């Protein structure tokens, strides 16, 4: 795919990217098996593990978790009122969308306690092994925490994970449909790196594109697009209307460079997928 060659212009030493379509087409760039730090893309894995636990009865979506008035659902949807990081400012549950690493680490602790095993062991048994994500692992992240940002793995493994998000086998389709729908509609908040969004829609552990602007996906992505990006220069999105997923892993920390190149990159990939000239993405 010609659009993937736009990566050649990026100032990142190591990049791996993949486009996966609903009908099984796969286009890749870079090394399939090189290990990258996922950073907050890990939250997608934590979210899926939580959905599996909810379906099997280990977790209850509406059970109290976190600060008073918060539930597992609030933690998944960044609506618990817990702050971005330990010691930061928070709020009351359900009042606004506060993107929270603390919330996801609290969720991981709740899952571990309910399952009676370390969080890492549950994720490996529930997610990595069934999806054959053999090179993936969770490591201690002293700054942000394991459930929030401790994932490491390859493009090959995240392609397998994206395939699961497009056609679930570990949870029911109805469960995934709920996860990618707006949870606690109407909440405003800040999308890290892209400023205040009104509303700042999220599902259960996945960020929803909606009509957000600016955004890390492209202008050609449908409002139903969901996924996550990470501070290590990584992202994964699924666009149900375009029937495809785009995954990108880099070793360059997220900054203005990513906010500048990621949206036109997504647009170029979609343009080519739809049979349009790559340059049409800029029109």
Secondary structure, 3 states (H helix, E strand, C coil): CHHHHHHHHCCCCCEEEEEEECCCCEEEECCCCCCEEEECCHHHHHHHHHHHHHHCCCCCCCCECCCCCCEHHHHHCCCCCCCCCCCCCCCCCCCCECCCHHHHHHHHHHHHHHHCCCHHHHHHHHHHCCCCCCCCEECCCCCCCHHHHCEEECHHHHHHHHHHHHCCCCCCHHHHHHHCCCCCCCCCEEECCCEEECCCCECCCCEECCCCCCCCCCCCCCCCCEEEEECCCEEEEEECCCCEEEEEEECCCCCHHHHHHHHHHHHHHHHHHCCCCHHHHHC
